[in-house]
Amino acid sequence: MIGAGRVGAVLGAALQQAGHRVVAASGVSARSSERAADLLDGIDLTDPFDVAGRADLLLVAVPDDALEPLITGLSEARAVPAGTLVAHTSGRYGADVLTPLTRIGALPLALHPVMTFTGTRVDLARLAGCCFGVTAPEPLRPVAEALVVEMGSEPQWVEEDKRALYHAALANGANHLVTLVAQSGALLAKAGVENPSRLLGPLLGAALDNALRSGDLALTGPVARGDAATVAVHIQQIAAVSPEAAAAYVAMARLTADRALVAGLLTPDAASSLLAVLGHRHPFEP
């Protein structure tokens, strides 16, 4: 395993639980050493180029921007023996990023866990029932999917040319959800609420569940109802304490209005005054 970070160490531990044996791992930080001690039976961390030639399956769990240079370096050094399964965990890339290693006989797999990681044993339980975005040459598809199933997860096939869009969709949902929740909590705190999480937890939990079940039909609130005056007050009040948050509110409200119209929740008549408010150029917008 190259990369004993939050993802790599956990996946290594999951494969160990499935009966595989981690024979070598690399990592550079103190936290990587701690994870190896906790999750990987205390295996010593070594150089990535040493790791690359010591196993039948090489798991590469490094940041997206570091993946291509690493693969190029491993290829130029011919560090990966022919016949080695090489699986990376990047969401952005499919199997093609491993082409330099494929040319020297490696067998490429892209296995992206659709989960956020803490780098602790908590993540092992979360892997059960989560999905992996899987991309590989067709002959290797059964191998890729079997590895995912062994970790207790569900493989989801993603075509090579759709990989970046797949990853963008996940990042748009998960990353921006965190931003929206944290931003809402900060605004509630400015409104004098002592424990924003107490209010947001039940509300957002129900909203997420409803959205996953019903999509746009789960929309509620002033935008979906066409309450233009309420939306105008929201924008004014948020802008007074956080122009950045107000800009985000307007952008999301515009998208929400569009989707509500298409879904038939917002009639054209009800939308006219709302869209006038949202279409106005606000002072905080660039």
Rosetta silent file (secondary structure, phi, psi, omega in degrees, C-alpha in Angstrom):
SEQUENCE: MIGAGRVGAVLGAALQQAGHRVVAASGVSARSSERAADLLDGIDLTDPFDVAGRADLLLVAVPDDALEPLITGLSEARAVPAGTLVAHTSGRYGADVLTPLTRIGALPLALHPVMTFTGTRVDLARLAGCCFGVTAPEPLRPVAEALVVEMGSEPQWVEEDKRALYHAALANGANHLVTLVAQSGALLAKAGVENPSRLLGPLLGAALDNALRSGDLALTGPVARGDAATVAVHIQQIAAVSPEAAAAYVAMARLTADRALVAGLLTPDAASSLLAVLGHRHPFEP
SCORE:     score description
SCORE:     0.000 S_00000001
   1 L     0.000  124.668  174.276    0.000    0.000    0.000 S_00000001
   2 E  -102.125  110.969 -178.920    1.358    3.412   -1.027 S_00000001
   3 L   107.375   93.650  178.362   -0.235    6.037    1.207 S_00000001
   4 L   -96.270   45.165  178.063   -1.173    5.175    4.796 S_00000001
   5 L   -81.898 -161.711 -176.771   -3.505    8.140    5.043 S_00000001
   6 H   -59.460  -39.824 -177.260   -7.112    8.163    6.179 S_00000001
   7 H   -81.274  -51.882 -173.470   -8.296    6.160    3.175 S_00000001
   8 H   -59.607  -46.229 -178.102   -5.367    3.843    2.533 S_00000001
   9 H   -63.441  -39.655 -179.590   -4.899    2.620    6.085 S_00000001
  10 H   -68.078  -44.438  179.338   -8.600    1.871    6.486 S_00000001
  11 H   -65.697  -36.654  175.085   -8.867    0.009    3.178 S_00000001
  12 H   -60.061  -43.485  178.525   -5.733   -1.937    4.061 S_00000001
  13 H   -65.151  -38.381  179.229   -7.329   -2.925    7.352 S_00000001
  14 H   -64.831  -39.801  177.611  -10.558   -3.891    5.576 S_00000001
  15 H   -69.039  -34.452  174.806   -8.649   -6.134    3.180 S_00000001
  16 H   -60.975  -44.121  179.454   -6.808   -7.662    6.130 S_00000001
  17 H   -61.982  -27.491 -179.961  -10.145   -8.516    7.709 S_00000001
  18 L   -84.194   -1.210  176.580  -11.117  -10.208    4.442 S_00000001
  19 L   109.243   -2.214  175.202   -8.064  -12.479    4.635 S_00000001
  20 L   -80.091  165.947  178.969   -5.433  -10.523    2.699 S_00000001
  21 L  -125.650  123.424  176.316   -2.074   -9.708    4.243 S_00000001
  22 L   -80.473  115.921 -175.918   -0.498   -6.263    4.094 S_00000001
  23 L   -99.475  -18.708 -179.689    3.193   -6.930    3.488 S_00000001
  24 L  -161.863  148.964  178.913    4.442   -3.367    3.008 S_00000001
  25 E  -151.188  155.308  178.150    3.189    0.198    3.283 S_00000001
  26 E  -126.588  155.022  178.040    4.498    3.715    2.837 S_00000001
  27 L  -179.532  154.191 -173.270    3.674    7.024    4.497 S_00000001
  28 L  -116.192  -17.718 -173.977    5.539   10.144    5.517 S_00000001
  29 L   -96.596  163.465  175.634    3.649   11.723    8.400 S_00000001
  30 H   -63.131  -37.166  178.902    3.537   10.911   12.085 S_00000001
  31 H   -64.381  -35.136  177.153   -0.180   10.268   11.721 S_00000001
  32 H   -62.253  -41.243  177.912    0.546    7.685    9.016 S_00000001
  33 H   -63.148  -40.167  178.871    2.805    5.833   11.446 S_00000001
  34 H   -64.826  -41.712  179.168    0.081    5.955   14.083 S_00000001
  35 H   -65.349  -40.885  178.947   -2.503    4.591   11.649 S_00000001
  36 H   -61.710  -40.356  179.613   -0.160    1.800   10.594 S_00000001
  37 H   -65.302  -37.851 -175.336    0.376    0.882   14.234 S_00000001
  38 H   -84.131  -41.464 -170.430   -3.353    0.863   14.941 S_00000001
  39 H  -103.930  -21.969 -171.323   -4.858   -0.516   11.741 S_00000001
  40 L  -118.523   34.821  176.973   -2.117   -2.464    9.975 S_00000001
  41 L    57.200   31.027  174.730   -0.712   -4.663   12.732 S_00000001
  42 L    70.857   21.873 -178.619    2.123   -2.247   13.378 S_00000001
  43 L   -61.767  139.327  179.163    3.764   -2.736    9.989 S_00000001
  44 L   -73.891  140.476  178.036    6.813   -0.536    9.433 S_00000001
  45 E   -86.931  141.596 -176.778    6.468    2.173    6.807 S_00000001
  46 L  -137.563 -170.833 -176.833    9.024    2.238    4.025 S_00000001
  47 L   -71.299  139.600 -179.879    9.798    3.877    0.673 S_00000001
  48 H   -56.131  -37.171 -177.837    7.021    3.785   -1.988 S_00000001
  49 H   -71.093  -27.500  174.152    9.370    2.320   -4.578 S_00000001
  50 H   -73.502  -40.944  179.353   10.256   -0.488   -2.174 S_00000001
  51 H   -60.570  -40.290 -169.017    6.576   -1.126   -1.457 S_00000001
  52 H   -58.802  -29.493 -175.012    5.664   -1.294   -5.150 S_00000001
  53 L  -101.390   14.341 -170.129    7.496   -4.526   -5.880 S_00000001
  54 L  -113.763    9.960 -176.772    6.518   -6.572   -2.844 S_00000001
  55 L  -147.682  162.721  174.874    2.914   -7.653   -3.371 S_00000001
  56 L   -77.461  -26.643  179.373    0.425   -9.175   -5.802 S_00000001
  57 E  -126.190  120.434  176.960   -1.921   -6.225   -5.179 S_00000001
  58 E  -105.708  117.055  178.475   -0.601   -2.665   -4.927 S_00000001
  59 E   -99.047  119.797 -177.909   -3.086   -0.218   -3.399 S_00000001
  60 E  -109.118  109.315 -176.280   -2.288    3.413   -4.230 S_00000001
  61 L  -123.586   78.243 -178.920   -4.120    5.836   -1.939 S_00000001
  62 L  -125.091  163.234  178.228   -2.647    9.282   -2.547 S_00000001
  63 L   -57.110  151.881 -176.802   -4.243   12.686   -3.300 S_00000001
  64 H   -51.163  -47.254 -174.421   -5.571   13.130   -6.845 S_00000001
  65 H   -69.961  -16.824  179.609   -2.923   15.646   -7.865 S_00000001
  66 H   -92.861  -10.730 -171.703   -0.127   13.344   -6.676 S_00000001
  67 H   -68.017  -51.732 -177.122   -1.365   10.265   -8.510 S_00000001
  68 H   -59.807  -48.387  178.358   -0.130   10.905  -12.057 S_00000001
  69 H   -60.099  -37.634  179.453    3.422   11.917  -11.051 S_00000001
  70 H   -65.363  -45.765 -179.422    3.675    8.897   -8.762 S_00000001
  71 H   -62.468  -41.361  177.798    2.492    6.487  -11.445 S_00000001
  72 H   -61.357  -44.422  179.742    4.924    8.005  -13.941 S_00000001
  73 H   -63.837  -42.572  178.371    7.791    7.655  -11.476 S_00000001
  74 H   -63.556  -37.973  179.573    6.952    4.045  -10.660 S_00000001
  75 H   -67.228  -47.424 -178.623    6.772    3.248  -14.364 S_00000001
  76 H   -62.152  -32.279  178.510   10.057    4.923  -15.239 S_00000001
  77 L   -85.390   -4.369 -176.099   11.760    3.033  -12.407 S_00000001
  78 L    49.428   46.258 -174.732   10.032   -0.188  -13.492 S_00000001
  79 L   -82.685  -15.032 -176.460    9.228   -0.625   -9.812 S_00000001
  80 L  -107.944  117.446 -179.213    6.034   -2.627  -10.366 S_00000001
  81 L   -65.032  150.203  175.644    6.485   -6.214  -11.587 S_00000001
  82 L   -58.854  141.657 -179.859    4.423   -7.461  -14.510 S_00000001
  83 L    90.813   -6.073  179.082    1.216   -9.135  -13.400 S_00000001
  84 L   -75.740  131.951  170.911    0.746   -6.938  -10.328 S_00000001
  85 E   -76.189  125.213  178.921   -2.781   -5.688   -9.701 S_00000001
  86 E  -118.091  116.027 -178.594   -2.568   -1.936   -9.165 S_00000001
  87 E  -118.089  124.365  173.684   -5.648   -0.300   -7.636 S_00000001
  88 E  -104.726  161.966 -174.032   -5.906    3.416   -6.965 S_00000001
  89 L  -110.575   10.220 -178.758   -8.582    5.072   -4.803 S_00000001
  90 L   -69.327  138.811  174.411   -9.017    8.379   -6.650 S_00000001
  91 L   -79.295  -32.793 -175.002  -12.532    9.424   -7.536 S_00000001
  92 L   -68.012  -39.052 -171.106  -11.451   11.683  -10.371 S_00000001
  93 L  -100.555  150.097  169.117   -9.521    9.112  -12.367 S_00000001
  94 L   -95.812 -148.018 -178.204  -10.484    5.827  -13.961 S_00000001
  95 L   -80.543  -20.770 -174.913   -8.107    3.070  -14.997 S_00000001
  96 H   -62.855  -27.181 -179.749   -6.456    5.069  -17.801 S_00000001
  97 H   -62.993  -19.961 -179.778   -4.305    7.046  -15.353 S_00000001
  98 H   -90.506    7.904 -177.354   -2.473    3.767  -14.706 S_00000001
  99 H   -53.074  -41.945  177.615   -1.532    3.366  -18.390 S_00000001
 100 H   -56.054  -35.248  178.093    2.224    3.896  -17.780 S_00000001
 101 H   -80.091  -32.939  177.320    2.176    0.880  -15.452 S_00000001
 102 H   -60.760  -35.651 -179.385   -0.115   -1.099  -17.746 S_00000001
 103 L   -63.925  -23.688  179.169    2.530   -0.748  -20.463 S_00000001
 104 L  -104.938   17.346  169.888    4.993   -2.650  -18.269 S_00000001
 105 L   103.567    2.140  177.919    2.511   -5.408  -17.455 S_00000001
 106 L   -74.389  159.761 -178.191    0.524   -4.158  -14.463 S_00000001
 107 E  -112.926  112.747 -167.346   -3.211   -4.823  -14.220 S_00000001
 108 E   -89.409  137.193  175.759   -5.139   -1.560  -13.587 S_00000001
 109 E  -137.134  141.883  171.760   -8.107   -1.046  -11.248 S_00000001
 110 E  -116.811  116.985 -176.371   -9.854    2.116  -10.022 S_00000001
 111 E  -128.196   97.916 -175.930  -11.627    1.586   -6.686 S_00000001
 112 E  -105.235  113.851  178.580  -13.058    4.773   -5.196 S_00000001
 113 E   -74.090  125.705 -179.599  -14.847    4.451   -1.839 S_00000001
 114 L   -87.312   74.969 -175.051  -17.923    6.683   -1.723 S_00000001
 115 L  -160.622  150.412  171.609  -17.401    7.574    1.909 S_00000001
 116 L   -95.039  141.919 -169.855  -15.765   10.240    4.040 S_00000001
 117 L  -117.777  144.972  172.058  -12.968    8.916    6.256 S_00000001
 118 L  -100.706  -17.286 -176.435  -11.618    9.661    9.719 S_00000001
 119 L    80.517   21.578 -179.811   -8.683    7.271    9.396 S_00000001
 120 L  -126.418  177.959 -179.606   -9.808    5.273   12.445 S_00000001
 121 L   -64.361  -18.539  176.177  -11.529    1.960   13.147 S_00000001
 122 H   -56.494  -35.771 -176.077  -14.856    3.782   13.008 S_00000001
 123 H   -67.300  -26.832 -178.415  -14.509    3.769    9.218 S_00000001
 124 H   -61.946  -40.258  177.922  -14.386   -0.029    9.023 S_00000001
 125 H   -69.324  -34.330 -178.845  -18.004   -0.255   10.119 S_00000001
 126 H   -69.388  -25.653  178.314  -18.969    2.522    7.702 S_00000001
 127 H   -64.357  -29.495 -179.706  -17.539    0.558    4.772 S_00000001
 128 L   -66.590  112.864  178.357  -20.222   -2.055    5.307 S_00000001
 129 L    94.928  -10.116  175.990  -22.974   -1.106    2.920 S_00000001
 130 L   -80.447  174.126 -178.936  -21.248    1.857    1.270 S_00000001
 131 E  -111.276  157.672  170.969  -20.444    1.884   -2.447 S_00000001
 132 E  -120.853  134.721  169.552  -17.226    2.010   -4.472 S_00000001
 133 E   -79.596  116.659 -172.259  -16.977    3.609   -7.890 S_00000001
 134 E  -112.631  130.009  173.525  -15.303    0.871   -9.952 S_00000001
 135 E  -139.055  133.790 -179.302  -13.572    1.284  -13.315 S_00000001
 136 L  -166.375  161.437  170.243  -11.305   -1.293  -14.957 S_00000001
 137 L   -56.994  145.226 -173.291  -10.703   -3.032  -18.270 S_00000001
 138 H   -51.860  -41.146  179.910  -13.604   -5.416  -18.856 S_00000001
 139 H   -63.751  -23.522 -178.694  -11.562   -8.608  -18.212 S_00000001
 140 H   -96.500   -0.792 -178.498  -10.584   -7.246  -14.799 S_00000001
 141 H   -57.122  -44.677  179.243  -14.064   -6.105  -13.805 S_00000001
 142 H   -61.161  -35.316  179.474  -14.826   -9.276  -11.792 S_00000001
 143 H   -66.628  -46.971 -179.808  -11.564   -8.870   -9.867 S_00000001
 144 H   -60.484  -45.972 -177.587  -12.269   -5.225   -9.049 S_00000001
 145 H   -67.711  -34.932  179.172  -15.817   -5.948   -7.965 S_00000001
 146 H   -65.070  -40.009  178.412  -14.724   -8.943   -5.868 S_00000001
 147 H   -61.801  -40.725  178.929  -12.245   -6.797   -3.908 S_00000001
 148 H   -64.657  -45.103  179.967  -15.009   -4.302   -3.129 S_00000001
 149 H   -62.609  -37.650  178.717  -17.380   -7.054   -2.007 S_00000001
 150 H   -60.677  -30.582  178.471  -14.653   -8.503    0.217 S_00000001
 151 L   -84.278    6.211  177.805  -14.518   -5.173    2.055 S_00000001
 152 L    82.720   14.594 -174.855  -18.246   -5.433    2.710 S_00000001
 153 L  -113.439  176.691 -176.630  -19.161   -2.768    0.178 S_00000001
 154 E  -113.454  125.166  177.956  -21.131   -2.577   -3.063 S_00000001
 155 E   -76.580  136.115  174.100  -19.442   -2.008   -6.434 S_00000001
 156 E  -121.465  113.650 -177.272  -20.925    0.647   -8.728 S_00000001
 157 E   -70.337  133.354  177.214  -19.570    0.505  -12.280 S_00000001
 158 L  -128.450  125.140  178.991  -18.503    3.871  -13.724 S_00000001
 159 L   -66.111  149.727 -176.834  -17.416    4.210  -17.350 S_00000001
 160 H   -54.055  -45.963 -175.060  -13.961    5.666  -17.920 S_00000001
 161 H   -78.057   -4.039  177.979  -15.205    8.779  -19.738 S_00000001
 162 H  -106.943    4.172 -171.806  -17.786    9.513  -17.004 S_00000001
 163 H   -63.851  -44.336 -177.638  -15.363    9.306  -14.107 S_00000001
 164 H   -65.778  -39.208  178.012  -14.772   13.046  -13.649 S_00000001
 165 H   -66.358  -41.619  175.873  -18.509   13.816  -13.755 S_00000001
 166 H   -55.581  -47.299 -177.838  -19.179   11.028  -11.256 S_00000001
 167 H   -68.299  -40.067  178.713  -16.599   12.492   -8.888 S_00000001
 168 H   -61.407  -39.059  179.564  -17.861   16.052   -9.364 S_00000001
 169 H   -63.710  -42.319  179.577  -21.387   14.946   -8.452 S_00000001
 170 H   -66.980  -44.250  179.740  -20.200   13.335   -5.230 S_00000001
 171 H   -64.507  -39.262  178.863  -18.035   16.295   -4.262 S_00000001
 172 H   -59.658  -41.553 -179.748  -20.858   18.707   -5.032 S_00000001
 173 H   -74.802  -55.301 -172.070  -23.147   16.836   -2.659 S_00000001
 174 H   -73.001  -49.760 -175.648  -20.854   15.860    0.198 S_00000001
 175 H   -67.593  -44.230 -178.083  -18.421   18.775    0.348 S_00000001
 176 H   -73.045  -25.079  173.922  -20.977   21.501   -0.202 S_00000001
 177 H   -62.052  -44.667  178.174  -23.323   19.864    2.289 S_00000001
 178 H   -59.583  -44.682  179.551  -20.683   20.353    4.973 S_00000001
 179 H   -61.407  -45.220 -179.132  -20.276   23.987    3.935 S_00000001
 180 H   -64.117  -41.772 -179.911  -24.033   24.610    3.969 S_00000001
 181 H   -65.832  -46.489 -179.996  -24.496   22.981    7.366 S_00000001
 182 H   -63.939  -38.721  178.913  -21.583   24.853    8.920 S_00000001
 183 H   -66.003  -43.093  177.805  -22.774   28.100    7.358 S_00000001
 184 H   -62.712  -39.714  177.870  -26.325   27.601    8.643 S_00000001
 185 H   -63.049  -40.578  179.782  -24.958   26.875   12.092 S_00000001
 186 H   -65.789  -39.696  178.771  -22.895   30.061   12.046 S_00000001
 187 H   -66.954  -39.382  177.119  -25.927   32.141   11.010 S_00000001
 188 H   -63.297  -38.897  178.124  -28.040   30.593   13.776 S_00000001
 189 H   -62.067  -40.163  177.614  -25.316   31.432   16.273 S_00000001
 190 H   -67.252  -23.364  177.438  -25.430   35.064   15.111 S_00000001
 191 L   -84.861    2.607  176.523  -29.198   34.910   15.639 S_00000001
 192 L    93.585    8.548  178.815  -28.559   34.019   19.280 S_00000001
 193 L   -79.714  124.412 -174.690  -29.155   30.271   19.134 S_00000001
 194 L   -76.048  -33.524 -177.467  -26.888   28.608   21.689 S_00000001
 195 L  -129.719   78.701 -177.934  -26.938   25.113   20.206 S_00000001
 196 H   -55.933  -35.065 -177.513  -27.449   25.294   16.420 S_00000001
 197 H   -61.520  -31.828 -179.566  -26.863   21.564   16.005 S_00000001
 198 H   -64.386  -35.655  177.717  -29.921   20.813   18.110 S_00000001
 199 H   -78.421  -43.557 -172.452  -32.096   22.655   15.597 S_00000001
 200 H   -74.451  -33.746 -175.113  -30.292   21.557   12.456 S_00000001
 201 H   -54.737  -60.555 -179.459  -29.897   17.859   13.254 S_00000001
 202 H   -63.811  -39.793 -177.793  -33.538   16.747   13.062 S_00000001
 203 H   -65.010  -51.051 -176.497  -34.407   19.210   10.295 S_00000001
 204 H   -72.774  -31.786  175.277  -31.530   18.406    7.974 S_00000001
 205 H   -61.155  -44.278  178.636  -31.719   14.694    8.698 S_00000001
 206 H   -67.841  -39.320  179.916  -35.354   14.672    7.585 S_00000001
 207 H   -63.579  -42.528  179.120  -34.595   16.878    4.581 S_00000001
 208 H   -64.352  -44.373  179.597  -31.799   14.570    3.419 S_00000001
 209 H   -61.660  -44.486  179.608  -33.966   11.488    3.841 S_00000001
 210 H   -64.041  -40.739 -179.355  -36.844   13.104    1.961 S_00000001
 211 H   -65.383  -39.945  179.041  -34.565   14.298   -0.839 S_00000001
 212 H   -67.049  -32.118 -179.084  -33.053   10.843   -1.324 S_00000001
 213 H   -81.552  -39.067 -167.724  -36.526    9.324   -1.441 S_00000001
 214 H  -122.385   -3.260  179.798  -38.375   11.935   -3.508 S_00000001
 215 H    61.840 -137.542 -176.648  -35.827   14.173   -5.248 S_00000001
 216 H   -62.334  -22.644  179.930  -37.138   17.630   -6.159 S_00000001
 217 H   -67.665  -12.036  177.579  -40.600   16.737   -4.873 S_00000001
 218 H   -83.897   -4.924 -178.439  -39.152   16.991   -1.357 S_00000001
 219 L   -61.704  134.238  173.356  -38.580   20.747   -1.784 S_00000001
 220 L  -136.761  179.830  174.283  -40.292   22.926    0.821 S_00000001
 221 L    98.692 -178.979 -171.543  -39.827   26.472    2.102 S_00000001
 222 H   -64.618  -34.258  179.686  -40.247   29.988    0.730 S_00000001
 223 H   -67.856  -47.560 -179.773  -38.548   29.437   -2.622 S_00000001
 224 H   -63.554  -26.699  179.337  -40.661   26.379   -3.465 S_00000001
 225 H   -88.683  -13.333 -177.070  -43.768   28.329   -2.393 S_00000001
 226 L    79.406   26.516 -179.868  -42.832   31.469   -4.319 S_00000001
 227 L   -80.826   80.782 -173.123  -42.723   33.652   -1.185 S_00000001
 228 H   -62.484  -40.404 -178.066  -40.730   36.467   -2.783 S_00000001
 229 H   -64.266  -40.185  178.224  -41.037   38.902    0.128 S_00000001
 230 H   -64.169  -44.200  179.268  -39.685   36.326    2.577 S_00000001
 231 H   -62.129  -39.571  178.998  -36.765   35.509    0.287 S_00000001
 232 H   -62.168  -41.766  177.651  -35.968   39.221   -0.054 S_00000001
 233 H   -65.325  -41.445  177.529  -35.845   39.591    3.741 S_00000001
 234 H   -55.684  -49.384 -178.044  -33.635   36.507    4.004 S_00000001
 235 H   -60.029  -43.946 -179.167  -31.149   37.967    1.543 S_00000001
 236 H   -62.726  -46.081 -176.334  -31.120   41.311    3.352 S_00000001
 237 H   -68.871  -42.363  179.459  -30.628   39.773    6.789 S_00000001
 238 H   -66.927  -41.169 -179.138  -27.916   37.316    5.737 S_00000001
 239 H   -61.512  -30.394 -178.694  -26.039   39.994    3.785 S_00000001
 240 H   -67.324  -26.531 -178.620  -25.913   42.164    6.899 S_00000001
 241 H  -110.926  -22.065 -178.726  -23.850   39.553    8.767 S_00000001
 242 L  -159.301   94.071  177.988  -22.167   37.631    5.933 S_00000001
 243 H   -57.114  -35.534  179.507  -22.109   38.830    2.305 S_00000001
 244 H   -63.770  -42.280  178.748  -20.457   35.564    1.279 S_00000001
 245 H   -67.258  -35.621  178.350  -23.305   33.543    2.798 S_00000001
 246 H   -64.832  -41.085  177.933  -25.858   35.815    1.115 S_00000001
 247 H   -61.586  -40.672  178.292  -24.240   35.212   -2.274 S_00000001
 248 H   -66.628  -39.751  178.749  -24.440   31.467   -1.678 S_00000001
 249 H   -60.442  -46.584 -178.854  -28.094   31.773   -0.593 S_00000001
 250 H   -63.346  -44.807 -178.978  -29.012   33.648   -3.772 S_00000001
 251 H   -61.483  -45.229 -179.829  -27.171   31.174   -6.012 S_00000001
 252 H   -69.460  -35.331  178.904  -28.835   28.171   -4.371 S_00000001
 253 H   -65.588  -38.069  177.565  -32.248   29.876   -4.348 S_00000001
 254 H   -62.656  -45.368  179.332  -31.984   30.506   -8.107 S_00000001
 255 H   -66.088  -39.904  178.311  -31.166   26.856   -8.728 S_00000001
 256 H   -62.393  -42.659  178.957  -33.921   25.765   -6.338 S_00000001
 257 H   -61.798  -43.069  178.804  -36.457   27.961   -8.139 S_00000001
 258 H   -60.307  -45.255 -177.707  -35.480   26.492  -11.501 S_00000001
 259 H   -69.918  -36.757  177.826  -35.832   22.941  -10.220 S_00000001
 260 H   -64.940  -37.715  176.627  -39.118   23.713   -8.457 S_00000001
 261 H   -62.865  -48.278 -178.972  -40.511   25.113  -11.707 S_00000001
 262 H   -63.010  -36.539 -178.676  -39.498   22.034  -13.674 S_00000001
 263 H   -77.707   -7.489  179.787  -40.932   19.760  -10.974 S_00000001
 264 L    82.263    9.932  178.587  -44.261   21.594  -11.087 S_00000001
 265 L   -81.294  -28.866 -176.896  -44.045   22.751   -7.477 S_00000001
 266 L  -117.451  118.051 -179.250  -43.733   26.421   -8.408 S_00000001
 267 L   -77.054  155.827  178.248  -46.213   27.869  -10.909 S_00000001
 268 H   -57.397  -37.658  179.386  -45.048   30.487  -13.424 S_00000001
 269 H   -65.074  -44.818 -179.869  -47.319   33.085  -11.807 S_00000001
 270 H   -68.059  -27.043 -175.816  -45.946   32.417   -8.337 S_00000001
 271 H   -79.393  -21.605 -170.171  -42.414   32.422   -9.720 S_00000001
 272 H   -60.011  -50.807 -179.288  -42.514   35.830  -11.404 S_00000001
 273 H   -70.349  -33.504  177.798  -42.003   38.022   -8.336 S_00000001
 274 H   -63.159  -47.495 -178.721  -39.606   35.492   -6.819 S_00000001
 275 H   -67.283  -27.171  175.144  -37.419   35.450   -9.910 S_00000001
 276 H   -65.444  -41.428  177.162  -37.475   39.247   -9.960 S_00000001
 277 H   -64.955  -46.281 -176.748  -35.963   39.257   -6.455 S_00000001
 278 H   -74.224  -27.529 -179.328  -33.431   36.587   -7.331 S_00000001
 279 H   -81.093  -13.724  178.250  -32.613   38.105  -10.714 S_00000001
 280 L   -65.572  140.388  177.348  -31.768   41.485   -9.209 S_00000001
 281 L   -80.365  115.864 -175.400  -28.061   42.220   -9.079 S_00000001
 282 L   -89.248  150.260 -176.190  -27.206   42.383   -5.386 S_00000001
 283 L   -58.909  -29.175 -176.903  -24.409   44.596   -4.007 S_00000001
 284 L   -83.769   -6.686 -178.269  -22.482   41.604   -2.618 S_00000001
 285 L   -86.775  141.227 -179.756  -22.382   39.788   -5.970 S_00000001
 286 L   -67.086    0.000    0.000  -19.267   40.155   -8.150 S_00000001
